[in-house]
Amino acid sequence: MEAFTKNLRAGRERKGFSVAQMASSLQISEEQYNELESGQVAPSVDILKQLSKVLNCTVPELITDRPVQQIVRDIPLGQFSPESLSEMDKDTYIKILENQLRTLLAEKKGA
């Protein structure tokens, strides 16, 4: 989560956006945006997708402090597995999967 909050703030500042502008672009309140940027709340998959569009970056660039290519570069082709990731990288991918699962469950309940 630390990498996400750091990347989110850096991306916002790089674009020259205020908290109010970011919140407006995501259609959330400034309070909700502040909770994301401070790490009080984990972003949903939908918010991550929206942020990546607004900040012109990829979701992995938002949530990790290393490029995905660097994470997997030393893994032989066809040999990628969760066991090949560092603990920090495993935590990052687990958070992505948890957010995807929450989104799918929410969609199922709404259907």
C-alpha positions as CSV (number, residue, x, y, z in Angstrom):
1,M,0.0,0.0,0.0
2,E,3.0,2.3,0.7
3,A,4.1,2.1,-3.0
4,F,0.5,2.9,-4.1
5,T,0.1,6.0,-2.0
6,K,3.6,7.3,-3.0
7,N,2.8,6.7,-6.7
8,L,-0.6,8.2,-6.5
9,R,0.6,11.4,-4.9
10,A,3.6,11.6,-7.3
11,G,1.3,11.0,-10.3
12,R,-1.2,13.7,-9.1
13,E,1.6,16.2,-8.5
14,R,3.3,15.4,-11.8
15,K,0.0,16.2,-13.6
16,G,-0.4,19.3,-11.6
17,F,-3.8,18.3,-10.2
18,S,-5.2,19.3,-6.9
19,V,-7.0,16.9,-4.6
20,A,-10.3,18.4,-5.7
21,Q,-9.4,17.8,-9.4
22,M,-8.5,14.2,-8.8
23,A,-11.6,13.6,-6.7
24,S,-13.8,15.2,-9.5
25,S,-12.2,13.1,-12.2
26,L,-12.9,9.9,-10.2
27,Q,-16.4,11.1,-9.3
28,I,-15.7,10.7,-5.6
29,S,-15.5,13.2,-2.7
30,E,-12.3,14.9,-1.7
31,E,-12.5,13.0,1.6
32,Q,-12.6,9.7,-0.2
33,Y,-9.7,10.7,-2.4
34,N,-7.7,11.7,0.6
35,E,-8.4,8.3,2.2
36,L,-6.9,6.7,-0.9
37,E,-3.9,8.9,-1.1
38,S,-3.2,8.5,2.6
39,G,-3.6,4.7,2.5
40,Q,-6.5,4.6,4.8
41,V,-8.6,2.8,2.2
42,A,-7.5,0.3,-0.4
43,P,-8.6,1.2,-3.9
44,S,-11.1,-0.9,-5.8
45,V,-10.2,-2.4,-9.1
46,D,-12.5,0.2,-10.8
47,I,-10.7,3.1,-9.0
48,L,-7.3,1.6,-10.0
49,K,-8.5,1.5,-13.6
50,Q,-9.8,5.1,-13.5
51,L,-6.6,6.3,-11.8
52,S,-4.5,4.7,-14.5
53,K,-6.4,6.6,-17.2
54,V,-6.3,9.9,-15.4
55,L,-2.6,9.6,-14.6
56,N,-1.7,8.0,-17.9
57,C,0.0,5.0,-16.4
58,T,-0.7,1.3,-15.9
59,V,-2.3,-0.3,-12.8
60,P,1.0,-2.1,-12.0
61,E,2.8,1.2,-12.1
62,L,0.4,2.5,-9.6
63,I,0.6,-0.3,-7.1
64,T,4.3,-1.3,-7.0
65,D,7.6,0.5,-6.7
66,R,9.1,-1.7,-9.4
67,P,8.2,-2.2,-13.0
68,V,6.4,-5.5,-13.7
69,Q,9.2,-6.3,-16.2
70,Q,11.8,-6.0,-13.3
71,I,9.7,-8.2,-11.1
72,V,9.6,-11.1,-13.6
73,R,12.8,-10.4,-15.6
74,D,14.8,-13.2,-14.0
75,I,12.1,-15.8,-14.3
76,P,12.6,-18.1,-17.4
77,L,9.8,-18.0,-19.9
78,G,7.0,-20.4,-19.0
79,Q,8.3,-20.7,-15.4
80,F,6.3,-17.9,-13.8
81,S,4.6,-18.9,-10.5
82,P,3.7,-17.2,-7.2
83,E,6.7,-18.9,-5.6
84,S,9.0,-17.0,-8.0
85,L,7.9,-13.6,-6.5
86,S,9.4,-11.8,-3.6
87,E,7.2,-11.4,-0.5
88,M,6.6,-7.8,-1.3
89,D,5.5,-8.7,-4.9
90,K,3.3,-11.5,-3.6
91,D,1.6,-9.0,-1.3
92,T,1.0,-6.6,-4.2
93,Y,-0.6,-9.3,-6.4
94,I,-2.7,-10.7,-3.5
95,K,-4.1,-7.2,-3.0
96,I,-5.0,-7.0,-6.7
97,L,-6.7,-10.3,-6.6
98,E,-8.6,-9.4,-3.4
99,N,-9.9,-6.2,-5.0
100,Q,-11.0,-8.1,-8.1
101,L,-12.8,-10.7,-6.0
102,R,-14.6,-7.9,-4.0
103,T,-15.7,-6.3,-7.3
104,L,-16.9,-9.6,-8.7
105,L,-18.9,-10.4,-5.5
106,A,-20.4,-6.9,-5.5
107,E,-21.4,-7.3,-9.1
108,K,-23.0,-10.7,-8.4
109,K,-25.0,-9.3,-5.4
110,G,-26.2,-6.5,-7.7
111,A,-27.3,-8.8,-10.4
